Amino acid sequence: MDKTIKRYASPELIKITGYRDWQRLPASDRIRAVSDITWAAYALNGHAADAPRLQRTLVRVQRNTK
C-alpha cells in the first residue's frame, strides 16, 4: 500500500486524480475492491458473511406443437 501524502489545490482535482488512479487498476483488482466494499457494507448492516445472493431461477416452458 502506498502511504504517500499528497496535497491538492481543489476538491475537483482530488476527484479527477482518484478517478484516474482507479482506471489504471486492472479490472480484476477493481472487481475485488467492489466485492470487499460490498461485504463491508453487509457487515455494517448486521448481515452475516454468508448472506444469500441473487437467485437465478430456471424455467422451462413446453409448447404444444400440433
C-alpha positions as CSV (number, residue, x, y, z in Angstrom):
1,M,0.0,0.0,0.0
2,D,1.3,3.4,-1.0
3,K,1.3,5.7,2.0
4,T,2.4,8.9,0.2
5,I,0.8,12.1,1.4
6,K,-0.4,14.3,-1.4
7,R,-1.6,17.9,-1.4
8,Y,-4.3,19.1,-3.8
9,A,-5.3,22.6,-4.8
10,S,-9.0,21.8,-5.1
11,P,-11.7,19.2,-4.4
12,E,-12.2,18.8,-8.1
13,L,-8.5,17.8,-8.5
14,I,-9.0,15.1,-5.8
15,K,-11.9,13.6,-7.8
16,I,-10.0,13.7,-11.1
17,T,-6.9,12.1,-9.6
18,G,-8.9,9.4,-7.8
19,Y,-10.8,8.5,-11.0
20,R,-7.6,8.4,-13.0
21,D,-5.9,6.1,-10.4
22,W,-9.0,3.9,-10.2
23,Q,-9.0,3.5,-14.0
24,R,-5.3,2.5,-14.0
25,L,-6.0,-0.6,-11.9
26,P,-6.6,-3.9,-13.7
27,A,-10.2,-5.0,-14.0
28,S,-9.7,-7.9,-11.6
29,D,-8.4,-5.5,-8.9
30,R,-11.4,-3.2,-9.3
31,I,-13.8,-6.1,-9.1
32,R,-12.1,-7.4,-6.0
33,A,-12.3,-3.9,-4.4
34,V,-16.0,-3.6,-5.2
35,S,-16.6,-7.0,-3.7
36,D,-14.7,-6.0,-0.5
37,I,-16.7,-2.8,-0.2
38,T,-20.0,-4.7,-0.7
39,W,-19.1,-7.3,2.1
40,A,-18.1,-4.4,4.4
41,A,-21.5,-2.7,3.8
42,Y,-23.2,-6.0,4.6
43,A,-21.3,-6.3,7.8
44,L,-22.2,-2.7,8.8
45,N,-25.8,-3.5,8.3
46,G,-25.5,-6.6,10.6
47,H,-25.7,-9.2,7.8
48,A,-23.6,-12.4,8.0
49,A,-20.8,-13.1,5.5
50,D,-22.8,-15.9,4.2
51,A,-25.8,-13.7,3.3
52,P,-27.9,-15.1,0.4
53,R,-27.0,-13.8,-3.0
54,L,-29.2,-13.2,-6.0
55,Q,-31.1,-16.3,-7.0
56,R,-31.2,-17.4,-10.6
57,T,-34.4,-19.3,-11.5
58,L,-34.5,-21.5,-14.5
59,V,-38.0,-22.0,-16.0
60,R,-38.7,-24.4,-18.8
61,V,-41.8,-23.8,-20.9
62,Q,-43.0,-26.6,-23.1
63,R,-45.2,-25.6,-26.1
64,N,-47.7,-27.9,-27.7
65,T,-46.8,-28.1,-31.4
66,K,-49.8,-29.7,-33.2
